[in-house]
């Protein structure tokens, strides 16, 4: 199934399982978990997805089940908590590992939000990387000036805080320079943007979105009508 | 065409002007080299030309006038190419290939897709980036990043192209490519070239503006600067010129062949 999904399809996928978690009956939720597990097996990074599910999601789900079924509480209550947790978290893992940042970025362009907002969104991920690089440089620089990193963990943490101030100052200064550079890149240009590459909604995406939205709506309605 | 009359600027809470009383006239198709030691006010002067001081440093005091094309209206950001000192900060950070990075500003200014593709090819070939087309901008070396930053601004085909120390991260080959490109570009753009690399500046620029402590020490051709009484000890001059000065030549030449001939004559007479 290694199909490039539009981010809107991915969002609807997450929304669908969110609705199952909150409005679905236990049997529906179990079916939802089965669908999720089969989806996890069909993505490109399936090994990583299974690793994350086995190491983080399942242990926490089991823990939730045990805690909520303890002390005479009904078995169904623990199961409901565990299923909800799995249904809320696993779709995020599948979407993150199943798509690529490029698809996401290209897809965002077709969503009718101001371009500034989606640059801000993508740039916020970039800035974390930049801050890490700056921190690394400051850290090495301070080590060369005598900062001893090989102390106890407590001391290490205590000594890290003075390094944060230069990192923040450098980040602010770089932010100002970047804002000037962005101005010449036309970020404020009133002209209608024309992109070199875009990711449009394919018929598969449109069909998937329609099915996922209708199913979500059906589940919500059914949860109110059915006893 | 740019005409600057008595331009001065002082940052907020600064005791002295960053630059003062600068007046010059630059025709289309000319390149102006802005030279001088550190803290001479070169970058601030470039900011003034690009209209950044008026917009982003409002606390400062800017006096004098800058007139473009006989109109009192600065070109828009689509018509100005500005290459900042730190090229890594110039990259958008939101693109994943060199090709997309060059396209970024064209996308913002709504350049039609076919023209955009033409310009990308043009810049990739001019700056020898074809082999790096699909590389992530973050994986490039310092020199390649600098070339990419210049290429992305050059893709706009700016009317006014300001480059702030563009050769500082470049090796000799890259400097040659850049100078070759700018010699062609100055036919259609006015170039402001802020540099410490005098060799590149003298080769490219018709005029040089020598700033020291924000003051205009000299404005004229590189040849006139070297043959004037102005103290240029704060500049790192090319060896060709240093040799002539140390041998006490009265008429300093920028031409290699001419200098070699003169040295041969000196040897013969000695």
Interface residues (C-beta under 8 A of the other chain):
Chain A: X101 X102 X105 X115 X119 X122 X123 X126 X127 X129 X130 X174 X177 X178 X180 X181 X182 X183 X184 X185 X186 X187 X188 X189 X191 X192 X193 X194 X195 X196 X197
Chain B: X50 X52 X56 X77 X78 X80 X81 X82 X84 X86 X89 X90 X92 X93 X94 X96 X99 X100 X103 X104 X105 X106 X107 X108 X109 X110 X111 X112 X113 X116 X117 X120 X138 X152 X153
